[in-house]
């Protein structure tokens, strides 16, 4: 009995000593340190938000560089040295940029201007169509008055200033977009030319005994991500060509605009094609309901061919990403960073999958016995 009575105070003293371990020795100093850490974290978040445009340009330049790297590797396999391959790919990339700047952009501006000028006649012709009158009769709503009020509110100067934030802000936005575009082009060329040097510099930060393994893993990640990016750009380019041909055949007033929209939207795998099916069909309604139906059927047929024939051939060498992870990654990326986040979510997901398959799973398989307590 005496042993039990003496054991209780000793147990309480042990628990009290354990509790004292988690209590700070200097509460005031610890609280001040935590407050300073919180302020520094807020300042860092504000700094990152302030330079978000620069960070996005850097990330987009690296994204495009990884997409161009498979072309450089293909030229290397044909016997060319890497500097020569980088030079050829850089010249082709600058040629594409020149085509976009001097041909595609002016055509897009002209078609948008023509669509805006022809909007009153297009809307008037649509309002006289039989399907529009039947829809208005079935809904019991004066759609003509609704459309007139909407156009009047959009065309008013106060609404334009409220939407655009002012002419000055629009001007700064255009200047910022042009400067960001040039920065992305320059960064892409730099990253393509120095990608191997960047990988060697990253490998030098790892301990020597892990350097070979890290270099192999990094090379596999860049190769796989480059394949995903290049494949996505190839599929989106084919998609844009199909949309351009269909819109020209159906007599659309803005085929180049819709083709550009298809290119950027379909960069998001799985979701992008279905989303543009809806957008393109609605846009083709301004031509005629029959044209919208024809476009929807033809584009849906192309989506099936793309999914079962073209995509396996283009993406065959890239890492396989499960469809559910593609959708989840695209949704998370779009929520955090918009369209750019949805685009880069797939390569990031592929990189994480490579790390899990090459590092985590082998490490777990090597543990054949339970750890000792």
N, C-alpha and C positions, 0 to 999 in steps of 0.2 A: 504493500500500500504506500509506503514511503517513496518507493521509486516512481510510482505513478504521480504522486503529488509534486515531486521535484521535476518530473518530465514536462509538466504543463507550463511552468514559468520559462523553462529553457526553450520550449517550442514557441512561446509568445515572443521571446527575445529574438529568436531567429527570424520570425515573420516580420518583426519590427525592423530588423537590420536589412531585410530584403526590400521593404518598403522605402527605406531611406536611400537605397541605391538609385531609385528612380526620381527622387526629389533633387532639384538643383541645389548645389551648395550656396549659390548666390542668386536668389530669385530675381532681384532687381536687374542685375547684370544680364541674366539669361533672358528676361523679358525684353530688355532693350535690344539685345542681339537679335531676337526673333523679329522685333518691330523693324529693325534696320534691314533684315533679310527680306521681309515682306515689301518694304519700300523699294529695295533694289530689284525685286522680282517685278513689281509694277512698272518701274522705270525701264527694265529690259523689255517687257511686253509692249510698252509705248514706243520704244525705239524700233522694235521689230515691225510694229504696225506702221510707223512712219516711213520705213524703208521697204515696205512690202512690195512696192512696184519694182524696185531694184532686185529684190530676192526672187520675184516671179520671173523677171527677165533672165536672171542667172539660171534658174531652174529650167525654164523653157529652152534656153540655149543648150544646156546639158542634155535635155530631153531630145532635142533634134540631133545633137551630135551623136548620141547613142544610136539614133535611127540611121545615121549616115555611116556609122562604123561598119556594119555588115557589108556595105559596098566596098569599103577600103579593104576588108578582109578578103572579099572575092577577088579583087585585083591582085592582092598579095598571093593568093593561090594560083593565079595565072602567071606568076613569075616576076611581077613587078615589085620593086621595093616599096616600103611603106611611105616614104616622102613622095614618090611619084604617084602612088595611089591616092594619097591625101590631096595632092595638087589637082588630079583629075576630078575627084569628087567635089573639091571646093569650086572648081570652075563650073561644073555642072550645076552645083547648088546656086552659085551666083547667077547663072543663066536662067534658072527657074525663078529666082527672085526678080530678075529684070523683066521676065515675061509677065509676072504677076503685077509688077509696078506699072509697066508701060502699056500692057494690053488688058489685063483682067480688071484692074481697078477703074480705068476710064470707062470701059464697057459697063461695069457695074453701076457707076455713077450715072451714066447716060440712061440706063434702063430704069433705075430708080426715079430719075427726073421724069422720064417719059410716063412711067406708071403713075406718078403723082399728078402729072398734067392730064392724063387720060382717066383719072379716077372718077370725075363727075359723069363722063359719058359711059364708063363701064358700069357704074352703079345704076344709072338711069336705064341702061339696057337690061341689067339684071332685074330691076324692079318691074319691067314689062314682060318678063318671061313667065310662062305658064306655071312652072314649078314654084316660082316665087309667089305668085298670086294664090296658088293653092295652099302654100305654107302659111301665108298671111291669113287666109280664110279659115284654115284649121286652127290656128293659134288664137284667132280673135283679137289680134294686136295690130295696131297701125305701125308696121315696121318702117314705113317711109318717114314718119315723124320721128321715130327713135333714131334712125340713121341720120336724119337732118340735124337733130339736136346734138348727136355725137360729133358730127363733122364741124358744126358751128363751135362747139366747146373746144375741139382740138385746134381749130384754125384761129381762135382768138389769141391775141397777143399775150394776155395775162396768163392763160393756160400754158402757152408755149414757154413763157419765162418760168412758170412754176415747175413745168416738167423738166426743162433743160437746165434750170438753175442759172439762167442768164446767158447772154451772148458771150460775155467774157469767159465764163466757165467753159462754155462749149469750145471757144477758141483755144484755151489752155488744154482742154481735153484732146483736141486734134493734134496740137503740137506735142503733147505728151505721148500720144499714140505713135506718131511718126518717130520720135526719138527712141521710144521703147522698141519699135520695130527695127530700127538701125542697130540698137544695142544687141538685140537678140541675134541679128545676122552676124555681127562681129564676134559675139561670144560663141556662137555655133562654130564658126571657122576656127576660133582659138581652141575650143575644146576638141574638135576633130583632130587638129594638128598635134595637140599635146596630150591626148588621152592616155597614151602609153606612159608618158612621163608622170602624169598625175597618179596612175596606178602604182608606179614604182615608188613615188613619194609616200603614198599611203602605206605600202608594204614596209617601207623603212621605219615606220612608227611602231611596228609590231616586233616583239622579241624575235631574235634570229632563229630560234628553234621552231617557231611557228610561222616563219615567213613564207616558206614554200607552200604550206597548206593554205595560208591566207591569200597568197597570190593566185593559186589555182582557183580558190573559191571566188575571188574578186573577178578573175577573168571569165569564169563561167557565168557570173551574175551579169556582167556587162554584155557578154555575148547573147545571153537569153533576153535581157531587157532590150538590147538593140534589135533582136529579131522580132520581138513583140511590137516595138515602135515602128520599125520598117514595114512589118506586115500590116499594121493598122493604117499607116499612111497609104500603102498600096491599095488596100481594100476601099478606103475612103475615096481615093482618086478614081478607081473604077466605078464606085457608086455615083460620084459626081458626073462622070461621063455619061452614065446611063440616064441620070436625071436630065442632063442637058439635051441628050438626043430625044427623050420623051417629050420634054417641054417644047422643043423646037418643032417636033412633029405635030403636037397638039395646038400650036399657034399661041403659046404663052407670050405675054409682053415682057417678061423678065426671066428668061431662061438661065442667064448667067448668074443672076442673084440667087435663084433657087438651087443651082448647081453648087455655088459656094456654100450656101446654107447646108446642103446635103453633105458636103465634104467635112465641115466642122462638126456637125451633129453626129454623123455616123462614125466619127473617130472613137466614140464611146461604143464598145462592142455590145452586141445583143440588144441593148436598149435603144441605141441611136437609130438603127434602121426602122424599128417599129415606130419610134417617135416621129421620124420624118415621113413615114407613110401617112400619118394623120395630118402633119403640117402641109405636105405636098398636095394631098387630096383637097384640103380646104383651100389652098392657094389656087388650085386648078379650077375650082368652082367659078372663079371670075371669068374663065373662058367659056365654060358651059358645064351643066351637070353630066352630060355624056362624056365630055373630056375628063372630068374628075373620076368617073367610074372607070374609064379606060386606063387612066394613070394608076389608079389604085390596084387594078387587076394586074397590069403589066409590072408595076413595081413590086407587088407582092410575089409575083412569079420570080422576079430577079432575086428577091430576098431568099427564097427557097434555094435557088441555084447557088447563091453566094454561100449560104450556110452549109450545104452538103457537098459542093463541088469545089468552089474557089477557095474558101477559108481553109479547108484541110491541106490544100496544096501550098498556100501562102504561109500558113502558120505551122506547117508540119515540123519544122526544126526548132520552133520556140517551145518554151516550157508550157505544158498543159495546165491551164488554170480552170478549176471547176466552175461551172456556170453560176452556181449560187454565190461563190466568192466574187465573181465578176460583178454581179448585181449589187452585192453588199458593198464592195469596194467603190463602185461608181457612185452609189448613193451617199456614202460617207464623204468621198472626195468632193462631190458636187455641193454637199452641205457646207464643207469647210472652205473650199476655194473656188466654187462655181464650176464652169466648164473645164478650166485647167485642172482642177482637183479631180474631176471625173476622168480626165485623160491620163493623168499620171498615177491614178490609183491602181490600174491594171499592171504596169511595170513594177510598182512597189509590191503589189501582191505576189507577183512572180518571183521577185527577189526574196521575199519572206519565205515562200515555199521552197526555194532552193536552199536557204539556210536551214530550214527545218529538216529537209530530206538529207542534206549533206553533213550537217553538224549535230542537230538535236537527236534525230532518230538513231544514228550510229552510236551516239553516246549512251542513249537509253538501252540499246541492244547490248552494249558492252557490260552493263551491270547485270550479271547473271546470279548474283547472290545478294541477299538482303543485308543492309548495313547493320553493323553491330551496335547495340544500345550502349 
